[in-house]
Amino acid sequence: MIISRRRFFILLGLLIAIVLLAPFIFMLWIDRKYFNSKPYKPKEASPADVLVLYYSRSGNTEAMAREIARKFQADIIKLTAESYTLDFKGWINANIDAWNQNLTVIEPETIDISNYNLIILGSPIWYFRPAPPLWTFVEKNNFQGKTVVLFNTFNSRFKSEEIHKFQKLIDNKGGRFLDHVYVRRGRVYNQISGNELIKRVQELLNTKDSNWRSIIGKMYRMVQRFEKTDGFPL
């Protein structure tokens, strides 16, 4: 059977379109899947001095947030962004805001963090920097005297200069930036599993736990001495 030239080019065009669109369609399908990690509930016996606050669109950062909260027996709060739904429209909104470095509408917008010594903030990395909801939260809140750790999950990579910008924002809000920790899950076509993600988070926390607690303890004692003497002792 001989295929006409016109039909040949039509079929060739369709084949090229399928090849080009297939990765995009696959990415959107993966993007709509939410990784449901094991829930975490703080103990009610004593008030926590650590707060884990995070934004997660597909569940990866939430899994990391829950493991961190479990490790420190911390309180935990999830930020939501109504315009970043798990559909094509939400995907477009998230990409536009991340590309243009826009702030966005979040819930909750402000919270009382006065009772916490350590604030652990997390989000995915979008376009090499923390996602817009986290920038929005920091812009809207006062971190005076608080120690802050940033954590991220991502598919590709982050840019150090963007993390430095985030650190500077924390400094401008009165906070002390302690550390940046992260787990790379990989591209959508070659991602580690959810269980492997959690395993890597646990391994990471085992290397950071004692160091963070030691630094926070020293900072807390220094603040107490400052308050008692109306200035740092010489």
PyMOL commands that set and color helices and strands:
alter all, ss='L'
color gray80, all
select helices_A, chain A and resi 5-31+60-72+88-100+132-140+160-172+194-229
alter helices_A, ss='H'
color red, helices_A
select strands_A, chain A and resi 50-55+75-79+118-126+129-130+147-154+176-184
alter strands_A, ss='S'
color yellow, strands_A
deselect
rebuild
show_as cartoon
